[in-house]
Amino acid sequence: MKKRPPLPKHLNRHRYHTLLIRLQIELVKLQRSVIERGQRILIIVEGRDAAGKDSTIKSIVEHLSPRDTRVVALGPPSNRERCSWYFQRHVSHLPAAGEIVLFNRSWYNRAGVERVMSFCTKEETEEFLETVPAFEAMIERAGITLLKYYLESWPRLFGQRPAGFKWIPAGLC
């Protein structure tokens, strides 16, 4: 069984679960509103390995309707995708009316993982950095609400938090 991270001293397990349930109820209300209004929401969850992306996404979607919620976790690009416009592989996963879509990692892999792992060139990374603001502006002009979250979890990685940093358990992000 996976070991749970320690909670801050002011937040015991009972309080954590009480807050989590209240937040999940609010997410269900949000989803109902999104469906009724035909809104489109795209949530990007980024972060280092072991930062809690999967558990955060699981907590978000746990009580949402699976017909109106999707989680997208794209693998490495195929040969065909490597020869296409970089953002093309993501466009088909954008939300339709009344839908919430969560990306477990996203196009930001181009500037991070792909560059570090030599899956793209320096020029391709620079091109990405120049074009991503315009791509995201197009998404928003199309009526999609774009929310981006970056998770970091120093306590899990190093056993303590750096001075001056506060830690919120990933499930409450």
matplotlib code that plots the C-alpha trace (Angstrom):
import matplotlib.pyplot as plt

x = [0.0, 1.2, 2.5, 0.6, 2.5, 2.4, -0.1, 0.8, 0.3, -2.8, -4.6, -5.4, -6.8, -10.4, -10.1, -8.4, -11.2, -13.9, -12.3, -11.8, -15.5, -16.6, -14.3, -15.5, -19.2, -18.2, -16.7, -19.9, -21.8, -19.3, -19.8, -23.6, -23.2, -20.7, -23.1, -26.2, -24.3, -22.4, -19.1, -15.8, -13.1, -9.5, -7.4, -3.7, -1.9, 1.9, 4.6, 7.7, 7.5, 6.1, 4.5, 1.0, -0.4, -2.2, -3.7, -4.7, -6.5, -8.1, -9.4, -10.8, -12.6, -13.7, -17.3, -17.7, -19.8, -17.5, -19.6, -18.8, -15.2, -12.1, -8.5, -5.9, -2.5, -0.7, 2.3, 5.4, 4.6, 4.3, 6.4, 3.5, 2.9, 6.6, 6.2, 3.1, 2.4, 3.4, 0.0, -2.0, -1.9, -3.5, -6.3, -8.4, -8.6, -9.9, -13.3, -16.6, -19.6, -20.5, -17.2, -14.3, -11.0, -7.9, -4.5, -2.1, 0.9, 0.4, 2.2, 4.6, 6.4, 8.1, 10.0, 10.8, 10.9, 11.3, 14.1, 16.0, 15.5, 16.6, 13.2, 13.3, 16.0, 16.9, 15.3, 12.0, 12.0, 12.5, 9.7, 7.4, 8.2, 7.4, 4.1, 2.6, 1.1, -0.7, -1.9, -3.3, -4.9, -6.7, -8.0, -9.4, -10.8, -12.6, -14.5, -12.5, -11.6, -7.9, -6.7, -3.0, -1.6, 2.0, 2.4, 5.6, 6.0, 9.3, 8.2, 7.7, 10.9, 13.2, 11.4, 11.3, 10.2, 12.7, 12.7, 10.0, 7.8, 4.4, 3.1, -0.5, -1.2, -1.5, -5.1, -6.1, -4.5]
y = [0.0, 3.5, 5.4, 8.7, 11.9, 13.5, 16.2, 19.6, 19.7, 21.9, 19.5, 16.0, 13.2, 13.9, 17.6, 16.8, 14.5, 16.9, 19.7, 17.3, 16.3, 20.0, 20.8, 17.8, 18.9, 22.3, 20.6, 18.7, 22.0, 23.5, 20.6, 21.0, 24.7, 23.9, 21.4, 23.7, 26.7, 24.7, 26.0, 24.3, 24.0, 22.8, 22.1, 21.5, 19.8, 19.9, 19.1, 17.1, 13.3, 12.4, 15.9, 14.4, 15.0, 11.6, 11.8, 15.4, 14.6, 11.5, 13.7, 16.2, 13.7, 11.2, 12.3, 14.0, 12.5, 10.5, 11.4, 15.0, 14.8, 13.4, 13.0, 13.1, 11.7, 11.6, 9.4, 10.2, 11.6, 9.1, 9.4, 11.0, 13.5, 14.4, 15.5, 17.6, 20.9, 20.4, 21.5, 19.3, 16.2, 18.2, 20.0, 16.9, 16.5, 20.0, 20.1, 20.3, 22.2, 21.1, 19.3, 19.5, 18.1, 17.6, 17.2, 15.2, 17.1, 19.0, 20.9, 22.3, 19.0, 20.5, 23.0, 20.6, 16.8, 16.7, 19.2, 17.5, 14.0, 15.3, 14.5, 18.0, 20.4, 23.7, 25.4, 23.5, 24.5, 28.1, 27.9, 26.4, 29.2, 31.8, 30.2, 28.9, 32.3, 32.6, 29.0, 29.5, 32.9, 31.0, 28.5, 31.2, 33.1, 29.9, 30.1, 27.6, 28.5, 27.5, 26.8, 25.8, 24.3, 23.3, 21.0, 20.7, 18.5, 19.1, 17.2, 14.0, 14.4, 15.6, 14.8, 18.5, 21.8, 24.5, 27.5, 30.0, 27.6, 26.4, 23.0, 22.1, 18.4, 17.6, 16.4, 19.9, 21.8]
z = [0.0, -0.9, 2.1, 2.7, 3.1, 6.6, 7.1, 8.6, 12.4, 12.2, 9.9, 11.2, 9.0, 10.0, 9.2, 5.9, 4.8, 6.0, 3.9, 0.9, 0.9, 1.1, -1.9, -3.8, -3.3, -4.7, -7.7, -8.4, -8.2, -10.6, -13.0, -12.9, -13.8, -16.6, -18.1, -17.8, -19.3, -22.0, -20.7, -21.5, -18.8, -19.4, -16.3, -16.8, -13.9, -14.2, -11.7, -11.0, -10.6, -7.2, -6.8, -6.4, -9.9, -10.1, -6.5, -7.0, -10.3, -8.7, -5.9, -8.4, -10.6, -7.9, -7.7, -11.0, -13.8, -16.1, -19.1, -18.7, -17.4, -19.1, -17.9, -20.7, -20.1, -23.5, -23.9, -26.0, -29.5, -32.3, -35.4, -37.2, -34.3, -34.3, -37.9, -37.2, -35.6, -32.0, -30.5, -32.9, -30.7, -27.9, -29.9, -30.3, -26.5, -25.8, -24.0, -25.8, -24.5, -20.9, -20.4, -18.0, -19.2, -17.1, -18.7, -16.6, -18.0, -21.2, -24.0, -21.4, -21.6, -24.7, -22.6, -19.8, -20.1, -23.9, -24.0, -21.1, -22.6, -26.0, -27.6, -29.2, -30.3, -28.8, -31.8, -31.3, -27.6, -28.5, -31.2, -28.5, -26.0, -28.7, -29.8, -26.6, -25.5, -28.9, -28.7, -25.2, -26.3, -29.2, -26.7, -24.5, -27.4, -28.4, -25.1, -23.1, -19.6, -19.1, -15.6, -15.0, -11.8, -11.1, -8.1, -6.1, -3.0, -1.2, 1.9, 0.0, -2.0, 0.8, 4.1, 5.1, 3.6, 2.7, 5.0, 4.1, 2.2, 3.3, 2.3, 1.4, 0.9, -2.8, -2.3, -1.3, -4.2]

ax = plt.figure().add_subplot(projection="3d")
ax.plot(x, y, z, "-o")
ax.set_aspect("equal")
plt.show()
